[in-house]
Amino acid sequence: WNSGMFVWKASVILKKYRELIPDIYGDICSIGKAMGTEEEAAERERIYPGIRKISVDNAIMEPAAVSGDVLMIPGDFGWNDVGSWDMMNILHKEDQRGNVLIGDTVSVGIKNTTIYSGGRTVAAVGVEGLIIAETPDAVLVCRRDRAQDVRLIVEKLRASSRNDLL
């Protein structure tokens, strides 16, 4: 399984960008030339949104591997996708009923539920196996066993041009 951890020298990865995806390399260079100047933020804001979207795996790693320019070192270490809502119990202690309560929360009779309040009070009564997350711009409610499907909401927001929520 590829967890997407890469180690490289800046000079080597920039050379691969120049060779394999010169359009993106040009964008990187333009931003790089402005770094440390008064124009840095404006140049980054001008260029970054227009950079072609392609993963480093597809653009660099796969072609570099075919040409023998990649070394893989297997690693045997634990991994948890702590960026996922259903992993909050890894980062925060569950109570005796399997709940993770973060922020301003009030609950009665809940079980195996994660509630995250980013500001407003979040109250829940008699629910089980849910993730409830409140942030300044949105509220998410989903079953814990469907937490990975949050990406479907992201896709739907992107398709609806709701970039303000991404």
C-alpha positions as CSV (number, residue, x, y, z in Angstrom):
1,W,0.0,0.0,0.0
2,N,1.3,3.4,-1.0
3,S,1.0,6.0,1.8
4,G,2.6,8.6,-0.4
5,M,5.7,9.3,1.6
6,F,8.6,10.6,-0.6
7,V,12.1,11.7,0.2
8,W,14.1,13.5,-2.4
9,K,16.6,16.3,-2.9
10,A,15.0,19.5,-4.2
11,S,17.4,19.5,-7.1
12,V,16.4,16.0,-8.2
13,I,12.7,16.5,-8.0
14,L,13.0,19.8,-9.8
15,K,15.0,18.1,-12.6
16,K,12.2,15.5,-12.9
17,Y,9.5,18.2,-13.1
18,R,11.6,19.9,-15.8
19,E,11.9,16.6,-17.8
20,L,8.4,15.2,-17.3
21,I,6.0,18.0,-16.7
22,P,7.7,21.2,-18.1
23,D,4.5,23.2,-17.9
24,I,4.2,22.8,-14.1
25,Y,8.0,23.2,-13.8
26,G,7.6,26.7,-15.4
27,D,4.9,27.6,-13.0
28,I,7.0,26.4,-10.0
29,C,10.0,28.5,-11.3
30,S,7.8,31.6,-11.7
31,I,6.6,31.3,-8.1
32,G,10.1,30.5,-7.0
33,K,11.5,33.7,-8.6
34,A,9.1,35.8,-6.6
35,M,9.8,34.1,-3.3
36,G,11.1,36.5,-0.7
37,T,10.0,39.6,-2.7
38,E,7.0,41.9,-2.3
39,E,5.5,40.2,-5.4
40,E,5.5,36.7,-3.8
41,A,1.9,36.6,-2.7
42,A,0.5,38.2,-5.8
43,E,2.5,35.9,-8.1
44,R,1.5,32.8,-6.1
45,E,-2.2,33.8,-6.2
46,R,-1.9,34.5,-9.9
47,I,-0.2,31.2,-10.9
48,Y,-1.2,28.6,-8.4
49,P,-4.9,28.3,-9.2
50,G,-4.1,27.6,-12.9
51,I,-1.5,24.9,-12.3
52,R,-2.5,21.7,-14.1
53,K,-3.9,19.2,-11.6
54,I,-2.0,15.9,-11.6
55,S,-0.7,13.8,-8.8
56,V,3.0,13.5,-8.2
57,D,2.5,9.7,-8.5
58,N,1.2,9.9,-12.0
59,A,3.3,12.8,-13.2
60,I,6.7,12.0,-11.7
61,M,6.9,8.7,-9.8
62,E,5.5,6.3,-12.3
63,P,7.6,7.5,-15.2
64,A,10.7,7.8,-13.0
65,A,10.1,4.2,-11.7
66,V,9.9,2.9,-15.3
67,S,13.3,4.5,-16.1
68,G,14.8,3.0,-13.0
69,D,15.2,6.4,-11.1
70,V,13.2,5.4,-8.0
71,L,14.3,3.5,-5.0
72,M,11.6,2.1,-2.7
73,I,12.3,1.2,0.9
74,P,9.6,-1.0,2.5
75,G,8.6,0.3,5.9
76,D,6.9,-1.7,8.6
77,F,5.3,0.9,10.8
78,G,1.8,1.6,12.0
79,W,-0.4,3.9,10.0
80,N,-3.7,5.6,10.8
81,D,-5.4,8.1,8.6
82,V,-5.7,10.6,11.4
83,G,-7.1,13.1,8.9
84,S,-10.3,11.0,8.8
85,W,-13.2,11.7,11.2
86,D,-13.6,8.1,12.1
87,M,-10.0,8.1,13.5
88,M,-10.7,10.8,16.1
89,N,-10.7,8.2,18.8
90,I,-7.0,7.6,18.0
91,L,-6.2,11.3,18.7
92,H,-8.7,11.8,21.5
93,K,-9.7,9.7,24.4
94,E,-13.1,8.0,24.2
95,D,-15.4,8.1,27.2
96,Q,-16.9,4.9,28.7
97,R,-19.6,4.7,26.0
98,G,-17.2,5.1,23.1
99,N,-17.8,8.8,22.4
100,V,-15.3,11.4,21.5
101,L,-16.5,14.9,22.5
102,I,-14.5,17.9,21.4
103,G,-15.4,21.5,22.0
104,D,-18.7,22.9,23.3
105,T,-20.9,19.7,23.3
106,V,-23.9,18.6,25.3
107,S,-25.0,15.0,25.0
108,V,-27.6,12.7,26.6
109,G,-27.7,8.9,25.9
110,I,-25.3,8.8,23.0
111,K,-23.0,5.9,22.1
112,N,-20.0,5.4,19.8
113,T,-20.4,9.0,18.5
114,T,-17.9,11.7,17.7
115,I,-19.0,15.3,18.1
116,Y,-16.7,18.1,17.2
117,S,-17.7,21.7,17.9
118,G,-15.7,24.4,16.3
119,G,-17.6,27.2,18.1
120,R,-21.3,26.8,18.5
121,T,-22.8,24.4,21.0
122,V,-23.6,21.0,19.5
123,A,-26.2,18.9,21.3
124,A,-27.1,15.3,20.6
125,V,-29.7,13.1,22.2
126,G,-30.0,9.3,21.8
127,V,-27.9,8.9,18.8
128,E,-25.4,6.1,18.1
129,G,-22.5,5.6,15.7
130,L,-22.5,9.1,14.2
131,I,-20.0,11.8,13.4
132,I,-21.3,15.3,14.0
133,A,-18.8,18.1,13.1
134,E,-19.6,21.8,13.3
135,T,-17.3,24.4,11.8
136,P,-17.8,28.1,11.1
137,D,-18.9,27.3,7.5
138,A,-20.7,23.9,7.6
139,V,-22.1,21.1,9.6
140,L,-21.4,17.4,8.8
141,V,-23.5,14.5,10.0
142,C,-22.7,11.0,8.9
143,R,-22.6,7.5,10.2
144,R,-19.1,6.5,11.6
145,D,-19.0,3.5,9.3
146,R,-19.4,5.9,6.3
147,A,-16.7,8.5,7.3
148,Q,-14.5,7.7,4.3
149,D,-17.5,8.7,2.1
150,V,-17.0,12.3,3.1
151,R,-14.9,12.5,-0.1
152,L,-18.2,12.1,-2.0
153,I,-19.4,15.3,-0.4
154,V,-16.2,17.0,-1.4
155,E,-16.7,15.8,-5.0
156,K,-20.2,17.0,-5.0
157,L,-19.2,20.4,-3.7
158,R,-16.5,20.6,-6.3
159,A,-18.9,19.7,-9.1
160,S,-21.3,22.4,-7.8
161,S,-18.5,25.0,-7.7
162,R,-18.9,25.3,-3.9
163,N,-15.1,26.0,-3.6
164,D,-15.9,28.3,-0.6
165,L,-16.4,25.1,1.4
166,L,-13.4,23.2,0.2
